[in-house]
Amino acid sequence: MKKDKPDILKKILDYKIEYIEHTKRKISPMELKHRSEDCPPTRGFTNNLISNINNNSPGIIAEIKKASPSQGIICKNFKPDVIAKSYEAAGASCLSVLTDVEFFKGSDEYLKQAHDACKLPILRKDFMIDVYQVHEAKVIGADCILIIISALSDMQAQEIAGVASEIGLDILVEVHDREELERGMMLRTPLIGINNRNLHTFETSLDTTLNLLTDVFQDRTVVTESGIHSREDIELMQKNNVNAFLIGEAFMKTEDPGEELKRLFFN
């Protein structure tokens, strides 16, 4: 694990440990595991994303995001079900829904609402540090989880990935630099998310994705995350054979996120 963990990430993870322990007192790990085993099959997040790309369409993971630590409230008229429908109608491949309460003003309920409103597969966007959260993700309707390499040891990441695979959840592995990329590719999952945001400064640079591309195994699909705001940004990525995008703020800051998705990708 990297020693120079950003202060904001450390603060989030410290809080998350307490939050999970509190949640376990409400629903025991065994009870939650049983509930996850009774859930219907997932919708196939990875398959849907890659299928769109193979059909020469952009693989768009459209994010439902109310707030962030760096931006504060992003969307004031926040209706997850309405946003999910608008993304689906606009051509999104998948959704990403923030469920972290303290720092991103998210909620499990937001994911449930999005799930019930559309047929798209959904990524639970949260800081996964415990297998308890993996079963929780399945129960609330997620089809995929996020593994943030900078937040975990290799052993933790492997354990979480193993449980996710066992219960049918897909995985998006998120990295920020070359060291994390090397560690992330050890998990042998199809999707590698390269986050263009520097966790120390919160600045974004698309060079992060471009500089790491040559080191990504050819059997992986790269998802570029953060910093995509314009048609020019999208074209830059596509020229470098990056065809999967996770975008939140560029959509959520507009009155109609679905229309903005359509304008950026399909107009």
C-alpha positions in Angstrom: 0.0 0.0 0.0 1.3 3.5 -0.8 2.7 5.3 2.2 1.8 8.8 1.1 -2.0 8.2 1.3 -3.7 11.6 0.7 -5.2 13.2 3.8 -8.7 13.3 2.3 -8.6 9.6 1.4 -7.3 8.7 4.9 -10.1 10.7 6.5 -12.7 9.0 4.3 -11.4 5.5 5.1 -11.2 6.2 8.8 -14.8 7.3 8.7 -15.8 4.3 6.6 -14.4 1.8 9.1 -16.6 3.3 11.9 -19.6 3.5 9.5 -19.4 -0.2 8.5 -19.1 -1.3 12.2 -22.2 0.7 13.0 -24.1 -0.9 10.1 -23.0 -4.4 11.1 -24.8 -3.9 14.4 -28.0 -3.3 12.5 -27.7 -6.2 10.1 -25.2 -9.0 10.9 -22.7 -10.1 8.2 -24.3 -13.6 8.1 -27.8 -12.2 7.6 -26.6 -9.8 4.9 -24.8 -12.7 3.2 -28.0 -14.7 3.2 -29.9 -11.8 1.7 -27.3 -11.4 -1.1 -27.6 -15.1 -2.0 -31.4 -14.6 -2.5 -31.0 -11.7 -4.9 -31.8 -12.1 -8.6 -29.0 -12.3 -11.2 -27.1 -9.1 -12.0 -27.5 -7.2 -15.3 -24.0 -7.7 -16.7 -22.1 -4.5 -16.2 -18.9 -5.5 -18.0 -20.7 -7.3 -20.8 -23.0 -4.3 -21.5 -20.1 -1.8 -21.6 -17.8 -3.9 -23.8 -20.7 -4.9 -26.1 -21.4 -1.2 -26.8 -17.8 -0.6 -27.6 -17.6 -3.7 -29.9 -20.6 -2.2 -31.7 -18.6 1.0 -32.4 -20.5 2.9 -29.8 -18.9 4.7 -26.9 -19.1 2.8 -23.6 -20.5 5.5 -21.3 -20.8 5.0 -17.5 -23.0 7.9 -16.6 -22.8 8.9 -13.0 -25.6 10.0 -10.6 -23.8 12.2 -8.2 -25.1 14.8 -5.8 -21.9 16.3 -4.3 -18.2 15.8 -3.8 -15.6 17.0 -1.2 -14.0 19.3 -3.7 -17.1 20.8 -5.4 -19.7 20.7 -2.6 -23.3 20.3 -3.9 -23.2 19.6 -7.7 -26.9 19.0 -8.4 -29.6 20.8 -6.4 -32.6 19.3 -8.3 -31.4 15.8 -7.5 -33.9 13.0 -8.5 -32.0 9.7 -9.1 -34.9 8.0 -10.8 -35.4 10.8 -13.3 -31.7 11.1 -14.0 -31.4 7.3 -14.5 -34.2 7.4 -17.1 -32.7 10.3 -18.9 -29.3 8.6 -19.1 -30.8 5.4 -20.4 -32.8 7.3 -23.1 -29.7 9.2 -24.1 -27.6 6.1 -24.8 -25.6 5.4 -21.7 -24.2 1.8 -21.4 -24.2 1.7 -17.6 -24.8 3.9 -14.5 -22.6 4.8 -11.6 -24.3 5.8 -8.3 -22.6 7.4 -5.3 -23.6 5.7 -2.1 -21.1 7.3 0.3 -23.2 9.4 2.8 -20.7 11.6 4.6 -18.5 12.9 1.9 -20.5 12.6 -1.3 -24.0 13.0 0.1 -24.9 9.7 -1.5 -27.3 7.0 -0.4 -28.1 3.3 -0.9 -31.6 4.5 -1.6 -30.4 6.5 -4.6 -29.0 3.3 -6.1 -32.3 1.5 -5.4 -34.3 4.3 -7.1 -32.0 4.3 -10.1 -32.2 0.5 -10.4 -36.0 0.5 -10.3 -36.3 3.3 -12.8 -34.3 1.7 -15.7 -32.7 -1.5 -17.0 -29.1 -0.4 -17.2 -26.4 -2.1 -15.1 -25.2 -0.1 -12.1 -21.8 0.5 -10.5 -21.9 1.1 -6.7 -19.5 4.0 -6.4 -18.1 3.8 -2.9 -15.0 3.1 -0.9 -15.0 -0.7 -0.6 -12.8 -1.8 2.3 -14.8 -4.8 3.7 -16.5 -7.8 2.2 -19.6 -6.8 4.1 -20.0 -3.9 1.6 -19.8 -6.4 -1.3 -22.9 -8.3 -0.1 -24.5 -5.0 0.7 -23.9 -3.9 -2.9 -25.7 -7.0 -4.2 -28.7 -6.5 -1.9 -29.3 -2.8 -2.9 -29.3 -3.7 -6.6 -25.7 -3.0 -7.8 -24.2 -5.0 -10.6 -20.6 -3.9 -10.2 -18.4 -2.6 -7.4 -15.4 -0.2 -7.4 -12.0 -1.4 -6.1 -9.8 1.7 -5.4 -6.3 0.4 -5.3 -5.0 3.4 -3.4 -7.4 2.6 -0.5 -6.4 -1.1 -0.1 -3.6 -3.5 0.4 -3.1 -6.2 -2.2 -4.6 -8.8 0.2 -7.7 -6.6 0.8 -8.2 -6.0 -2.9 -7.9 -9.7 -3.7 -10.4 -10.7 -0.9 -13.0 -8.2 -2.0 -12.6 -9.1 -5.7 -12.9 -12.8 -4.8 -16.2 -12.3 -2.9 -17.6 -10.1 -5.7 -16.9 -12.7 -8.3 -18.4 -15.5 -6.1 -21.7 -13.6 -5.9 -21.8 -12.5 -9.5 -20.8 -8.8 -9.2 -18.5 -7.3 -11.8 -15.5 -5.1 -10.8 -14.1 -1.8 -11.9 -10.5 -1.5 -10.6 -9.5 2.2 -10.2 -5.9 3.4 -10.4 -4.2 6.8 -10.4 -0.6 6.0 -11.3 1.8 3.4 -12.7 2.4 1.7 -9.3 -1.3 1.3 -8.7 -1.8 0.1 -12.3 0.7 -2.7 -11.8 -1.0 -3.7 -8.6 -4.5 -3.4 -10.1 -3.7 -5.6 -13.0 -2.8 -8.5 -10.6 -6.6 -8.9 -10.0 -7.1 -10.1 -13.5 -10.4 -8.2 -13.9 -11.4 -7.0 -17.4 -12.0 -3.3 -16.5 -9.2 -0.9 -15.5 -10.4 2.6 -14.5 -7.8 5.3 -14.8 -8.7 8.2 -12.6 -7.4 11.5 -14.0 -7.9 13.3 -10.7 -4.9 13.7 -8.4 -6.0 12.7 -4.9 -3.5 15.1 -3.3 -4.4 18.3 -5.3 -7.8 17.3 -6.8 -6.6 18.7 -10.1 -7.3 16.6 -13.2 -5.2 15.9 -16.2 -6.1 13.6 -19.1 -2.4 12.9 -19.5 -2.8 10.5 -16.6 -4.8 8.1 -18.8 -2.7 8.7 -21.9 0.6 8.1 -20.1 -0.5 4.8 -18.6 -2.0 3.3 -21.7 1.1 1.6 -22.9 1.4 -0.3 -19.6 -2.1 -1.7 -19.6 -2.4 -5.4 -20.6 -4.1 -5.8 -24.0 -6.8 -8.0 -22.6 -8.1 -5.2 -20.4 -10.6 -2.4 -21.2 -9.6 1.0 -20.1 -12.2 3.3 -18.6 -11.1 6.9 -18.3 -12.5 8.7 -15.3 -12.7 12.4 -14.3 -11.7 15.4 -16.3 -13.9 14.7 -19.4 -15.8 17.9 -20.1 -15.9 18.5 -23.8 -16.2 16.9 -27.2 -12.5 17.6 -27.7 -11.7 15.6 -24.6 -13.7 12.6 -25.9 -12.1 12.8 -29.3 -8.6 12.8 -27.7 -9.4 9.6 -25.9 -11.0 7.9 -28.9 -7.9 8.8 -31.0 -5.9 6.9 -28.4 -8.3 3.9 -28.5 -9.9 4.7 -25.2 -13.7 4.1 -25.8 -15.0 3.8 -22.2 -15.8 6.8 -20.1 -17.0 7.4 -16.5 -18.4 10.9 -16.4 -20.3 12.6 -13.6 -19.8 16.3 -13.0 -19.9 17.3 -16.7 -23.5 15.8 -16.8 -24.7 16.6 -13.3 -23.9 20.3 -13.4 -26.5 20.7 -16.2 -30.3 21.0 -16.0 -30.8 17.8 -17.9 -27.9 15.3 -17.5 -29.2 13.0 -20.2 -29.4 15.8 -22.8 -25.8 16.8 -22.0 -24.7 13.2 -22.5 -26.4 13.1 -25.8 -24.9 16.5 -26.8 -21.3 15.5 -26.0 -21.4 12.0 -27.5 -24.0 11.8 -30.2 -24.7 15.2 -31.7 
